[in-house]
Amino acid sequence: MSARYPNSVQDLIDIFSKFPGIGPRQAARFVFFLLRDKKFLIPQMKETLETIEKSVALCTECYRTTDANGDLPLCALCADSKRDHSTIAVVEKESDMQNIEKTAAFMGRYHILGGVISALDPESPKRIHLRELHARISKALSAAGQAEVILATSATTEGDMTAMYIERILAPLKDQHPRLRVTRLGRGLSAGSELEYADDQTLRNALNNRK
């Protein structure tokens, strides 16, 4: 008969197992690490999670995390008048955006999808911010008469599928507006690689050679 964890321990293992790249064994390590110093770590973790729940929101424009107590519903990047509002880099997640920002090679704005499209999940297009992306591009075209959408998805099967899906839904808009450019990152990203792990020089080259 195999030994079982207490129900509350197993519940927390199950929660950690939902994190990207974390399996049950690694999740169990996290839980037992917390339990080794539960008088300090667990209260600290609880307080931090409660603070995040109350003080962090999503930018209403790009869906980046931002201060919920701020005067504006926009993050600092979207509120920055020096950035090019007609150029939008579409990324899968916020860590991809942060990696591009580190290159200092992009002065446009971002749109964080919040996920990718999966062939195994027919509902996946409904779970990411595609409708909002279409609305932002239409708004940018109305304001500036032109726009560029950079599909900065990862060089993975799902990343490519997401980029192709976006190209397809933007095709009618592109037919109506010849000054709408839809580009992809240039060569440099290895096939199967996640954008968040690319080094600065590789990303800089990919941005400069987009097409």
MDAnalysis code that builds the backbone (N, CA, C; Angstrom):
import MDAnalysis as mda
import numpy as np

u = mda.Universe.empty(633, n_residues=211, atom_resindex=np.repeat(np.arange(211), 3), trajectory=True)
u.add_TopologyAttr("name", ["N", "CA", "C"] * 211)
u.add_TopologyAttr("resid", np.arange(1, 212))
u.add_TopologyAttr("resname", ["MET", "SER", "ALA", "ARG", "TYR", "PRO", "ASN", "SER", "VAL", "GLN", "ASP", "LEU", "ILE", "ASP", "ILE", "PHE", "SER", "LYS", "PHE", "PRO", "GLY", "ILE", "GLY", "PRO", "ARG", "GLN", "ALA", "ALA", "ARG", "PHE", "VAL", "PHE", "PHE", "LEU", "LEU", "ARG", "ASP", "LYS", "LYS", "PHE", "LEU", "ILE", "PRO", "GLN", "MET", "LYS", "GLU", "THR", "LEU", "GLU", "THR", "ILE", "GLU", "LYS", "SER", "VAL", "ALA", "LEU", "CYS", "THR", "GLU", "CYS", "TYR", "ARG", "THR", "THR", "ASP", "ALA", "ASN", "GLY", "ASP", "LEU", "PRO", "LEU", "CYS", "ALA", "LEU", "CYS", "ALA", "ASP", "SER", "LYS", "ARG", "ASP", "HIS", "SER", "THR", "ILE", "ALA", "VAL", "VAL", "GLU", "LYS", "GLU", "SER", "ASP", "MET", "GLN", "ASN", "ILE", "GLU", "LYS", "THR", "ALA", "ALA", "PHE", "MET", "GLY", "ARG", "TYR", "HIS", "ILE", "LEU", "GLY", "GLY", "VAL", "ILE", "SER", "ALA", "LEU", "ASP", "PRO", "GLU", "SER", "PRO", "LYS", "ARG", "ILE", "HIS", "LEU", "ARG", "GLU", "LEU", "HIS", "ALA", "ARG", "ILE", "SER", "LYS", "ALA", "LEU", "SER", "ALA", "ALA", "GLY", "GLN", "ALA", "GLU", "VAL", "ILE", "LEU", "ALA", "THR", "SER", "ALA", "THR", "THR", "GLU", "GLY", "ASP", "MET", "THR", "ALA", "MET", "TYR", "ILE", "GLU", "ARG", "ILE", "LEU", "ALA", "PRO", "LEU", "LYS", "ASP", "GLN", "HIS", "PRO", "ARG", "LEU", "ARG", "VAL", "THR", "ARG", "LEU", "GLY", "ARG", "GLY", "LEU", "SER", "ALA", "GLY", "SER", "GLU", "LEU", "GLU", "TYR", "ALA", "ASP", "ASP", "GLN", "THR", "LEU", "ARG", "ASN", "ALA", "LEU", "ASN", "ASN", "ARG", "LYS"])
u.atoms.positions = np.array([
    [0.852, -1.202, 0.000],
    [0.000, 0.000, 0.000],
    [0.884, 1.248, 0.000],
    [0.671, 2.155, -0.960],
    [1.507, 3.349, -1.064],
    [1.088, 4.395, -0.042],
    [2.100, 5.113, 0.467],
    [1.829, 6.178, 1.438],
    [1.180, 7.354, 0.724],
    [0.214, 7.971, 1.362],
    [-0.478, 9.112, 0.769],
    [-0.154, 10.368, 1.558],
    [-0.088, 11.479, 0.848],
    [0.102, 12.764, 1.515],
    [-1.206, 13.173, 2.187],
    [-1.130, 13.986, 3.228],
    [-2.356, 14.584, 3.771],
    [-3.084, 15.360, 2.672],
    [-4.391, 15.427, 2.769],
    [-5.187, 16.056, 1.707],
    [-4.752, 17.483, 1.400],
    [-4.464, 18.276, 2.437],
    [-4.080, 19.675, 2.217],
    [-2.739, 19.775, 1.504],
    [-1.824, 18.846, 1.824],
    [-0.522, 18.821, 1.144],
    [-0.718, 18.459, -0.323],
    [-1.536, 17.446, -0.588],
    [-1.792, 17.037, -1.966],
    [-2.484, 18.148, -2.754],
    [-3.378, 18.873, -2.112],
    [-4.063, 19.985, -2.787],
    [-3.064, 21.037, -3.250],
    [-2.082, 21.349, -2.393],
    [-1.085, 22.357, -2.759],
    [-0.156, 21.832, -3.844],
    [0.184, 20.548, -3.782],
    [0.985, 19.939, -4.850],
    [0.247, 20.053, -6.181],
    [-1.051, 19.800, -6.155],
    [-1.855, 19.890, -7.383],
    [-1.861, 21.312, -7.942],
    [-1.885, 22.306, -7.055],
    [-1.860, 23.706, -7.501],
    [-0.531, 24.030, -8.166],
    [0.580, 23.671, -7.519],
    [1.899, 23.939, -8.101],
    [2.091, 23.174, -9.411],
    [1.473, 21.999, -9.533],
    [1.609, 21.195, -10.751],
    [0.976, 21.866, -11.964],
    [0.091, 22.840, -11.721],
    [-0.544, 23.562, -12.824],
    [0.368, 24.635, -13.415],
    [1.479, 24.957, -12.722],
    [2.399, 25.972, -13.221],
    [3.115, 25.439, -14.463],
    [3.441, 26.314, -15.432],
    [4.129, 25.870, -16.656],
    [5.454, 25.182, -16.341],
    [5.647, 24.003, -16.913],
    [6.916, 23.295, -16.769],
    [7.128, 22.607, -15.437],
    [6.122, 22.593, -14.577],
    [6.252, 21.989, -13.246],
    [5.447, 20.693, -13.186],
    [6.140, 19.590, -12.901],
    [5.474, 18.304, -12.745],
    [5.187, 18.011, -11.283],
    [4.496, 16.910, -10.995],
    [4.130, 16.573, -9.613],
    [5.327, 16.437, -8.676],
    [6.431, 15.875, -9.167],
    [7.592, 15.676, -8.299],
    [8.205, 17.011, -7.881],
    [8.366, 17.907, -8.840],
    [8.920, 19.225, -8.510],
    [7.938, 20.026, -7.654],
    [6.657, 19.876, -7.928],
    [5.639, 20.561, -7.125],
    [5.707, 20.096, -5.673],
    [5.930, 18.801, -5.465],
    [6.054, 18.272, -4.103],
    [7.266, 18.870, -3.399],
    [8.356, 19.076, -4.143],
    [9.549, 19.702, -3.546],
    [9.227, 21.102, -3.056],
    [8.470, 21.859, -3.852],
    [8.077, 23.214, -3.442],
    [7.298, 23.168, -2.123],
    [6.345, 22.249, -2.054],
    [5.488, 22.168, -0.870],
    [6.301, 21.824, 0.371],
    [7.183, 20.847, 0.258],
    [7.951, 20.439, 1.437],
    [9.017, 21.470, 1.808],
    [9.455, 22.263, 0.834],
    [10.345, 23.385, 1.149],
    [9.596, 24.408, 1.998],
    [8.353, 24.692, 1.620],
    [7.529, 25.615, 2.408],
    [7.283, 25.080, 3.820],
    [7.036, 23.790, 3.920],
    [6.722, 23.199, 5.221],
    [7.921, 23.177, 6.164],
    [9.132, 23.172, 5.597],
    [10.328, 23.160, 6.449],
    [10.448, 24.436, 7.265],
    [9.909, 25.534, 6.721],
    [9.983, 26.813, 7.430],
    [8.600, 27.466, 7.410],
    [7.596, 26.694, 7.784],
    [6.217, 27.146, 7.602],
    [5.844, 28.330, 8.490],
    [6.547, 28.534, 9.585],
    [6.214, 29.657, 10.462],
    [6.559, 30.997, 9.824],
    [7.529, 30.990, 8.893],
    [7.913, 32.237, 8.223],
    [7.431, 32.271, 6.771],
    [7.735, 31.216, 6.013],
    [7.471, 31.248, 4.574],
    [5.983, 31.251, 4.226],
    [5.199, 30.424, 4.903],
    [3.775, 30.340, 4.556],
    [3.037, 31.645, 4.857],
    [3.230, 32.271, 6.042],
    [2.597, 33.581, 6.259],
    [3.074, 34.637, 5.270],
    [4.385, 34.599, 4.931],
    [4.921, 35.571, 3.966],
    [4.296, 35.360, 2.589],
    [4.170, 34.106, 2.195],
    [3.574, 33.796, 0.898],
    [2.103, 34.202, 0.868],
    [1.398, 33.925, 1.945],
    [-0.016, 34.294, 2.035],
    [-0.191, 35.803, 1.920],
    [0.643, 36.557, 2.641],
    [0.559, 38.020, 2.611],
    [0.862, 38.560, 1.217],
    [1.890, 37.984, 0.571],
    [2.271, 38.437, -0.770],
    [1.165, 38.158, -1.781],
    [0.560, 36.984, -1.711],
    [-0.522, 36.636, -2.634],
    [-1.738, 37.537, -2.434],
    [-2.048, 37.858, -1.189],
    [-3.175, 38.752, -0.909],
    [-2.895, 40.157, -1.436],
    [-1.631, 40.601, -1.311],
    [-1.248, 41.920, -1.820],
    [-1.361, 41.968, -3.335],
    [-0.882, 40.921, -3.995],
    [-0.958, 40.853, -5.454],
    [-2.414, 40.882, -5.917],
    [-3.254, 40.133, -5.226],
    [-4.671, 40.078, -5.604],
    [-5.321, 41.456, -5.555],
    [-4.930, 42.264, -4.567],
    [-5.546, 43.575, -4.372],
    [-4.889, 44.679, -5.202],
    [-3.580, 44.586, -5.442],
    [-2.853, 45.734, -5.987],
    [-2.431, 45.600, -7.442],
    [-2.607, 44.429, -8.045],
    [-2.166, 44.231, -9.427],
    [-3.373, 44.022, -10.336],
    [-3.368, 44.729, -11.462],
    [-4.434, 44.596, -12.457],
    [-3.794, 44.429, -13.831],
    [-4.617, 44.255, -14.845],
    [-4.126, 44.175, -16.216],
    [-4.388, 45.494, -16.923],
    [-3.400, 45.958, -17.670],
    [-3.558, 47.155, -18.492],
    [-4.735, 46.935, -19.447],
    [-5.595, 47.908, -19.565],
    [-6.779, 47.769, -20.414],
    [-6.452, 47.840, -21.902],
    [-5.209, 48.191, -22.215],
    [-4.808, 48.304, -23.621],
    [-4.007, 47.082, -24.080],
    [-2.937, 46.753, -23.344],
    [-2.029, 45.695, -23.805],
    [-2.096, 44.415, -22.977],
    [-2.758, 44.472, -21.816],
    [-2.913, 43.325, -20.912],
    [-1.631, 42.955, -20.173],
    [-0.770, 43.938, -19.997],
    [0.397, 43.773, -19.134],
    [-0.040, 44.013, -17.683],
    [0.633, 43.379, -16.729],
    [0.313, 43.649, -15.331],
    [0.722, 45.074, -14.971],
    [-0.106, 45.721, -14.161],
    [0.161, 47.098, -13.773],
    [-0.423, 47.357, -12.391],
    [-0.138, 48.522, -11.846],
    [-0.589, 48.871, -10.505],
    [-2.086, 49.168, -10.509],
    [-2.841, 48.395, -9.765],
    [-4.295, 48.588, -9.730],
    [-4.690, 49.873, -9.030],
    [-3.761, 50.456, -8.264],
    [-4.069, 51.680, -7.527],
    [-3.715, 52.943, -8.307],
    [-3.241, 52.762, -9.543],
    [-2.846, 53.913, -10.334],
    [-4.039, 54.733, -10.794],
    [-3.771, 55.968, -11.234],
    [-4.844, 56.851, -11.692],
    [-5.363, 56.445, -13.071],
    [-4.479, 55.811, -13.871],
    [-4.849, 55.435, -15.225],
    [-5.015, 53.927, -15.327],
    [-5.917, 53.464, -16.193],
    [-6.064, 52.022, -16.395],
    [-4.973, 51.457, -17.302],
    [-4.059, 52.339, -17.766],
    [-2.996, 51.922, -18.676],
    [-1.697, 51.678, -17.931],
    [-0.863, 50.785, -18.466],
    [0.471, 50.592, -17.915],
    [1.363, 51.746, -18.373],
    [2.567, 51.814, -17.821],
    [3.478, 52.919, -18.132],
    [3.860, 52.948, -19.608],
    [4.010, 51.783, -20.234],
    [4.405, 51.742, -21.643],
    [3.293, 52.262, -22.547],
    [2.065, 51.861, -22.280],
    [0.947, 52.320, -23.113],
    [0.658, 53.803, -22.908],
    [0.970, 54.316, -21.725],
    [0.724, 55.729, -21.426],
    [1.859, 56.627, -21.901],
    [2.963, 56.039, -22.358],
    [4.140, 56.803, -22.780],
    [3.908, 57.397, -24.172],
    [3.805, 58.712, -24.259],
    [3.527, 59.382, -25.538],
    [4.703, 59.310, -26.507],
    [5.888, 58.956, -26.014],
    [7.069, 58.870, -26.879],
    [7.105, 57.575, -27.688],
    [6.286, 56.626, -27.301],
    [6.295, 55.355, -28.026],
    [5.370, 55.428, -29.239],
    [5.716, 54.668, -30.275],
    [4.969, 54.661, -31.531],
    [3.677, 53.860, -31.357],
    [2.563, 54.557, -31.357],
    [1.280, 53.901, -31.129],
    [0.772, 53.160, -32.363],
    [1.420, 53.338, -33.505],
    [0.958, 52.672, -34.723],
    [1.697, 51.357, -34.978],
    [2.662, 51.027, -34.127],
    [3.403, 49.772, -34.267],
    [3.139, 48.904, -33.044],
    [2.600, 47.729, -33.273],
    [2.199, 46.845, -32.175],
    [2.892, 45.497, -32.321],
    [3.652, 45.122, -31.303],
    [4.277, 43.796, -31.265],
    [3.354, 42.849, -30.499],
    [2.945, 41.795, -31.146],
    [2.037, 40.824, -30.532],
    [2.863, 39.695, -29.927],
    [2.740, 39.512, -28.620],
    [3.506, 38.473, -27.921],
    [2.555, 37.524, -27.188],
    [3.079, 36.369, -26.849],
    [2.249, 35.364, -26.173],
    [2.028, 35.702, -24.702],
    [3.090, 36.179, -24.042],
    [3.020, 36.400, -22.596],
    [3.905, 37.568, -22.198],
    [3.739, 38.019, -20.967],
    [4.442, 39.223, -20.511],
    [5.950, 39.035, -20.463],
    [6.423, 37.835, -20.156],
    [7.871, 37.608, -20.115],
    [8.496, 37.788, -21.497],
    [7.743, 37.513, -22.572],
    [8.238, 37.772, -23.932],
    [8.403, 39.273, -24.148],
    [7.424, 40.031, -23.694],
    [7.485, 41.489, -23.804],
    [8.692, 42.043, -23.057],
    [8.916, 41.541, -21.844],
    [10.044, 42.006, -21.040],
    [11.366, 41.710, -21.736],
    [11.453, 40.570, -22.397],
    [12.688, 40.203, -23.090],
    [12.945, 41.124, -24.279],
    [11.897, 41.480, -25.008],
    [12.056, 42.419, -26.126],
    [12.457, 43.793, -25.606],
    [11.859, 44.225, -24.505],
    [12.188, 45.531, -23.930],
    [13.664, 45.637, -23.566],
    [14.256, 44.532, -23.122],
    [15.666, 44.547, -22.722],
    [16.595, 44.869, -23.882],
    [16.142, 44.625, -25.119],
    [16.997, 44.896, -26.274],
    [17.114, 46.385, -26.572],
    [16.163, 47.188, -26.087],
    [16.100, 48.630, -26.376],
    [16.027, 48.890, -27.884],
    [15.528, 47.909, -28.640],
    [15.462, 48.034, -30.096],
    [14.043, 48.268, -30.596],
    [13.091, 48.305, -29.687],
    [11.691, 48.457, -30.088],
    [11.055, 49.590, -29.307],
    [10.461, 50.542, -30.030],
    [9.832, 51.694, -29.379],
    [8.342, 51.794, -29.703],
    [7.766, 50.676, -30.097],
    [6.330, 50.646, -30.325],
    [5.603, 50.216, -29.065],
    [4.437, 49.638, -29.260],
    [3.644, 49.158, -28.131],
    [3.440, 47.648, -28.266],
    [2.869, 47.066, -27.242],
    [2.721, 45.611, -27.206],
    [1.254, 45.205, -27.098],
    [1.016, 43.963, -27.464],
    [-0.289, 43.348, -27.204],
    [-0.013, 41.933, -26.709],
    [-0.352, 41.675, -25.449],
    [-0.087, 40.379, -24.840],
    [-1.321, 39.492, -25.007],
    [-1.157, 38.418, -25.747],
    [-2.287, 37.539, -26.046],
    [-2.781, 36.784, -24.816],
    [-1.853, 36.434, -23.944],
    [-2.235, 35.651, -22.770],
    [-2.313, 34.164, -23.053],
    [-1.608, 33.720, -24.103],
    [-1.602, 32.301, -24.441],
    [-1.367, 32.105, -25.928],
    [-1.569, 30.882, -26.379],
    [-1.376, 30.536, -27.789],
    [-2.567, 29.709, -28.270],
    [-2.611, 29.506, -29.573],
    [-3.630, 28.644, -30.160],
    [-3.066, 27.234, -30.271],
    [-3.838, 26.276, -29.833],
    [-3.407, 24.878, -29.860],
    [-4.347, 24.056, -30.730],
    [-3.755, 23.194, -31.553],
    [-4.564, 22.310, -32.393],
    [-5.357, 21.316, -31.547],
    [-4.896, 21.096, -30.315],
    [-5.561, 20.149, -29.420],
    [-6.710, 20.787, -28.638],
    [-6.829, 22.107, -28.755],
    [-7.862, 22.823, -27.994],
    [-8.632, 23.759, -28.919],
    [-9.751, 23.319, -29.464],
    [-10.531, 24.147, -30.394],
    [-11.016, 25.458, -29.781],
    [-11.100, 25.513, -28.457],
    [-11.582, 26.712, -27.781],
    [-10.468, 27.722, -27.513],
    [-9.219, 27.360, -27.793],
    [-8.091, 28.235, -27.438],
    [-8.153, 29.626, -28.071],
    [-8.649, 29.798, -29.310],
    [-8.732, 31.167, -29.852],
    [-9.627, 32.091, -29.033],
    [-10.621, 31.509, -28.353],
    [-11.542, 32.323, -27.558],
    [-10.922, 32.765, -26.231],
    [-9.847, 32.092, -25.823],
    [-9.261, 32.362, -24.513],
    [-8.158, 33.415, -24.559],
    [-7.745, 33.808, -25.740],
    [-6.684, 34.811, -25.844],
    [-7.243, 36.109, -26.430],
    [-6.479, 37.181, -26.322],
    [-6.988, 38.524, -26.632],
    [-6.893, 38.847, -28.129],
    [-7.648, 38.098, -28.932],
    [-7.643, 38.320, -30.378],
    [-8.632, 39.404, -30.796],
    [-9.812, 39.377, -30.231],
    [-10.813, 40.394, -30.572],
    [-10.308, 41.782, -30.195],
    [-9.661, 41.852, -29.031],
    [-9.114, 43.135, -28.574],
    [-7.988, 43.607, -29.485],
    [-7.202, 42.669, -30.001],
    [-6.126, 43.024, -30.933],
    [-6.707, 43.640, -32.200],
    [-7.727, 43.033, -32.743],
    [-8.371, 43.546, -33.961],
    [-8.890, 44.963, -33.728],
    [-9.497, 45.192, -32.553],
    [-10.027, 46.521, -32.227],
    [-8.904, 47.548, -32.111],
    [-7.779, 47.160, -31.516],
    [-6.644, 48.089, -31.370],
    [-6.061, 48.478, -32.721],
    [-5.955, 47.500, -33.603],
    [-5.394, 47.782, -34.930],
    [-6.320, 48.711, -35.706],
    [-7.610, 48.471, -35.634],
    [-8.583, 49.348, -36.300],
    [-8.479, 50.769, -35.762],
    [-8.308, 50.890, -34.454],
    [-8.164, 52.197, -33.817],
    [-6.887, 52.890, -34.275],
    [-5.787, 52.142, -34.358],
    [-4.512, 52.716, -34.797],
    [-4.595, 53.187, -36.241],
    [-5.283, 52.429, -37.086],
    [-5.443, 52.820, -38.490],
    [-6.280, 54.087, -38.615],
    [-7.301, 54.200, -37.798],
    [-8.152, 55.394, -37.829],
    [-7.384, 56.627, -37.382],
    [-6.502, 56.453, -36.396],
    [-5.769, 57.592, -35.839],
    [-4.592, 58.011, -36.699],
    [-3.849, 57.042, -37.238],
    [-2.604, 57.362, -37.943],
    [-2.664, 57.086, -39.438],
    [-3.680, 56.373, -39.890],
    [-3.776, 56.055, -41.310],
    [-2.874, 54.919, -41.726],
    [-2.090, 54.409, -40.790],
    [-1.197, 53.290, -41.072],
    [-0.913, 52.548, -39.769],
    [-0.437, 51.324, -39.895],
    [-0.094, 50.543, -38.707],
    [0.776, 49.369, -39.124],
    [1.594, 48.924, -38.184],
    [2.364, 47.697, -38.390],
    [2.101, 46.767, -37.212],
    [1.817, 45.534, -37.526],
    [1.626, 44.500, -36.510],
    [2.776, 43.513, -36.646],
    [3.594, 43.421, -35.613],
    [4.726, 42.495, -35.608],
    [4.307, 41.248, -34.841],
    [4.264, 40.125, -35.517],
    [3.877, 38.873, -34.871],
    [5.111, 38.271, -34.205],
    [5.292, 38.614, -32.938],
    [6.480, 38.194, -32.183],
    [6.156, 36.978, -31.323],
    [5.681, 35.931, -31.975],
    [5.388, 34.689, -31.262],
    [6.625, 33.794, -31.271],
    [6.632, 32.800, -30.409],
    [7.772, 31.889, -30.308],
    [7.881, 31.015, -31.554],
    [9.093, 30.490, -31.790],
    [9.339, 29.629, -32.951],
    [8.968, 28.184, -32.623],
    [7.756, 28.015, -32.110],
    [7.233, 26.695, -31.764],
    [6.039, 26.385, -32.651],
    [5.587, 25.154, -32.618],
    [4.416, 24.774, -33.422],
    [3.210, 25.638, -33.070],
    [2.969, 25.809, -31.768],
    [1.823, 26.610, -31.340],
    [2.033, 28.087, -31.627],
    [3.280, 28.565, -31.503],
    [3.575, 29.958, -31.823],
    [3.328, 30.256, -33.291],
    [3.768, 29.339, -34.173],
    [3.546, 29.507, -35.610],
    [2.059, 29.425, -35.947],
    [1.363, 28.517, -35.291],
    [-0.078, 28.373, -35.528],
    [-0.818, 29.644, -35.126],
    [-0.396, 30.234, -34.011],
    [-1.012, 31.475, -33.539],
    [-0.764, 32.612, -34.520],
    [0.476, 32.718, -35.012],
    [0.816, 33.771, -35.972],
    [0.005, 33.621, -37.260],
    [-0.123, 32.397, -37.747],
    [-0.890, 32.162, -38.978],
    [-2.369, 32.486, -38.781],
    [-2.889, 32.168, -37.615],
    [-4.293, 32.465, -37.313],
    [-4.522, 33.975, -37.317],
    [-3.596, 34.719, -36.711],
    [-3.727, 36.183, -36.673],
    [-3.631, 36.765, -38.079],
    [-2.701, 36.253, -38.889],
    [-2.591, 36.714, -40.279],
    [-3.914, 36.506, -41.014],
    [-4.546, 35.394, -40.752],
    [-5.807, 35.079, -41.437],
    [-6.930, 36.023, -41.018],
    [-7.041, 36.300, -39.713],
    [-8.152, 37.168, -39.280],
    [-7.896, 38.637, -39.622],
    [-6.618, 38.984, -39.873],
    [-6.310, 40.370, -40.239],
    [-6.348, 40.599, -41.749],
    [-6.457, 39.520, -42.525],
    [-6.433, 39.646, -43.988],
    [-7.515, 40.590, -44.521],
    [-8.778, 40.495, -44.071],
    [-9.795, 41.437, -44.573],
    [-9.467, 42.888, -44.228],
    [-8.929, 43.110, -43.030],
    [-8.561, 44.466, -42.622],
    [-7.412, 44.988, -43.478],
    [-6.491, 44.099, -43.816],
    [-5.351, 44.475, -44.659],
    [-5.813, 44.819, -46.075],
    [-6.824, 44.121, -46.571],
    [-7.368, 44.419, -47.901],
    [-8.002, 45.810, -47.928],
    [-8.616, 46.199, -46.820],
    [-9.263, 47.510, -46.731],
    [-8.253, 48.634, -46.511],
    [-7.135, 48.302, -45.888],
    [-6.134, 49.320, -45.538],
    [-4.761, 48.891, -46.064],
    [-4.387, 49.330, -47.268],
    [-3.098, 48.949, -47.854],
    [-1.894, 49.352, -46.997],
    [-2.084, 50.317, -46.094],
    [-0.964, 50.777, -45.274],
    [-0.873, 50.019, -43.947],
    [-1.563, 48.905, -43.878],
    [-1.405, 48.004, -42.737],
    [-0.374, 46.942, -43.104],
    [0.694, 46.892, -42.336],
    [1.733, 45.876, -42.534],
    [1.619, 44.827, -41.436],
    [1.693, 43.574, -41.821],
    [1.733, 42.471, -40.853],
    [3.036, 41.727, -41.090],
    [3.938, 41.790, -40.120],
    [5.269, 41.210, -40.289],
    [5.541, 40.159, -39.215],
    [6.546, 39.347, -39.495],
    [7.011, 38.362, -38.514],
    [8.477, 38.632, -38.208],
    [8.909, 38.172, -37.045],
    [10.313, 38.326, -36.681],
    [11.189, 37.624, -37.711],
    [12.367, 38.210, -37.985],
    [13.286, 37.636, -38.957],
    [13.976, 36.393, -38.434],
    [14.870, 35.859, -39.245],
    [15.602, 34.648, -38.881],
    [16.478, 34.893, -37.660],
    [16.791, 33.824, -36.974],
    [17.664, 33.948, -35.806],
    [17.168, 33.117, -34.647],
    [15.850, 33.053, -34.485],
    [15.290, 32.229, -33.419],
    [15.313, 30.764, -33.849],
    [15.880, 29.917, -33.032],
    [15.962, 28.494, -33.350],
    [14.572, 27.875, -33.336],
    [14.349, 26.941, -34.254],
    [13.054, 26.263, -34.304],
    [12.775, 25.578, -32.973],
    [11.569, 25.776, -32.477],
    [11.180, 25.167, -31.213],
    [11.531, 25.985, -29.986],
    [12.163, 27.152, -30.185],
    [12.613, 27.942, -29.030],
    [11.552, 28.939, -28.581],
    [11.518, 29.175, -27.280],
    [10.604, 30.153, -26.692],
    [11.226, 31.538, -26.772],
    [10.410, 32.536, -27.082],
    [10.909, 33.903, -27.231],
    [11.537, 34.431, -25.942],
    [10.988, 34.050, -24.798],
    [11.471, 34.595, -23.529],
    [12.898, 34.169, -23.212],
    [13.406, 33.119, -23.887],
    [14.758, 32.640, -23.610],
    [15.781, 33.123, -24.632],
    [15.350, 33.858, -25.643],
    [16.280, 34.354, -26.661],
    [17.170, 35.451, -26.082],
    [18.433, 35.486, -26.504],
    [19.347, 36.521, -26.011],
    [19.086, 37.844, -26.723],
    [19.634, 38.918, -26.156],
    [19.368, 40.270, -26.661],
    [19.740, 40.427, -28.129],
    [20.932, 39.944, -28.510],
    [21.404, 40.142, -29.882],
    [20.528, 39.394, -30.884],
    [20.138, 38.182, -30.532],
    [19.261, 37.400, -31.415],
    [17.927, 38.111, -31.621],
    [17.360, 38.618, -30.541],
    [16.082, 39.330, -30.641],
    [16.221, 40.625, -31.425],
    [17.325, 41.331, -31.187],
    [17.560, 42.589, -31.899],
    [17.626, 42.329, -33.408],
    [18.354, 41.290, -33.793],
    [18.468, 40.939, -35.214],
    [17.114, 40.510, -35.784],
    [16.359, 39.750, -34.992],
    [15.047, 39.285, -35.457],
    [14.099, 40.459, -35.685],
    [14.166, 41.469, -34.812],
    [13.329, 42.659, -34.973],
    [13.755, 43.474, -36.189],
    [15.057, 43.671, -36.333],
    [15.563, 44.487, -37.439],
    [15.335, 43.834, -38.798],
    [15.258, 42.504, -38.822],
    [15.100, 41.780, -40.088],
    [13.693, 41.213, -40.267],
    [12.738, 41.805, -39.579],
    [11.367, 41.306, -39.710],
    [10.848, 41.539, -41.122],
    [9.939, 40.684, -41.525],
    [9.380, 40.814, -42.882],
    [8.014, 40.141, -42.964],
])
